[in-house]
Amino acid sequence: MTRSHVRSRTVVVLLLAGASVAAQAQSTFHGDAARTGVFAGTGPTGTPTVAWRFETAGPIVTTPAVVDGVVYVASLSGHLHAVDAGTGKERWNFKSRMPIASSPTVADGVVYFVSSAGSLAALDARSGEPRWVYAVEHERRFEKPGLHGYGPSAQTIPDAWDMFVSSPVVADGRVHFGSGDGSVYAVGTDGVLLWKFATGDVVHGSPAVANGVVYIGSYDGRVYALDAASGQQKWVFQGGLDPALHNQQGFQASPAVVDGVVYVGSRDAHVYALDAATGRKRWDYPTSKSWVNTTPAVRDGLVYAATSDSSRFFALDARTGRLRFNFDARAYVFSSPALAGSLAYFGAHNGHLYAVDTASGRLAWEFATEAARADAQGLLDPEGRLDRA
């Protein structure tokens, strides 16, 4: 990965032309505590138009939460904005001293996010006023000697593509999140530490919680299953650590848990299906040395995910891991797909939002942001493909 990418400074709400489509409720990253990526109802099924735009002061690498008619979205400017979902008017904003690269979670009138200092912050959802902050030991990016093949081989290099931090999840009165200090935390909704579990490296994936178990990956190349109440390890799965990929190890993506199976993509260029009770591998799907940084969406026996360098959006059979279809996104995909009705929605690094039929893999429509259409840096070819020259 050598070129820059198109990043938005704008929250855009799309409506089906001539019809009003209410914003789907999403209180946490990827839809629910199990991170399934499935939403009730339908989204836009035809070529959409813009209902409103809200400008932020910096790029957005997070997913908005939408609760009770309010869109909560964070920006690398350090602002977390609360925006009216109907009008696009700002209700309030909170300014952190550092960029915010964590998708907010809203629960019981409180907005939770992880700051770029690694701290878990709680804000009043109505006013944006801080309630409390829980500070971790430290925060850092993933780093390795010779990362991405850069020299000298003994030089430890922070990873520029480690661009987001863990997004919290709230379940049973506990707020779970990962940290760059290598630990997974459970903090009460009063801001008091309940437990802490140490992994072998940075934890920037977001935890999934299902049936009283926290599932989370680490840059140490492992997926952990932890008892949600106590933090005790139930099992650990070791993913591939391929030195030929220049230390492209670890789980930057978050797991999705559906029907007793944990589905997760890895930087080791695989999608894994693991038994949720034991951690035993059921299957893995190789992606030809291309990262899978998206959290899979799972519904009706299919698993949907995407790759970075090979720019593929694809569907796999949930039982066997066999490929069902490929779709060419024309740019790296770090955006986790959302499923609503018969379509899967996801964004790519070319500034395009895609809607793809979940059964056939055919394009239903695509929307290019204003920045993508202008392409001021000349990053895209005439087809909207990321120019890697």
Disulfide bonds with the S-S distance in Angstrom:
none
